[in-house]
Amino acid sequence: MSESKATVVTFIHRQVRVVQASIKPSETYPTITFTLRAIYDLNAEKYDQEVAYTVLQWILSPPKPAEVD
């Protein structure tokens, strides 16, 4: 079985966090690898339209997770 990958975008009190996870279920002892890819502040004082678009891009088309050895 090949590697499984997921991108999770969470919205926590004025912040957006982008986390990617991967696992190789065919390994004898599979482990899940989590990688924090970004943290963005989206409060009223720091709101930036470019940041909002970047977060939207992560949601619609996430980049590949880091390779796991």
Steps between C-alpha positions, in 0.01 A plus 500: 500500500631846417551794729186682613506879532269767638499876541304648789414868527374610841355831604576580864414839651636743239756253366514255216730200528597274213620152598595215269506137606628186332514129580629187328256229614703222338786546749534251785458780754325785318541846644312817420718799419352845562658811350387850594514686171370844596334716763322813382347778710166617363380746762360842411829683564717263296257390228675474166317400183813328366517279811132410459565397139804295605289311755234440234769358268611258775140381533433458128841374385740403778866436414652157554589410860866463592653161425520264796792260536 
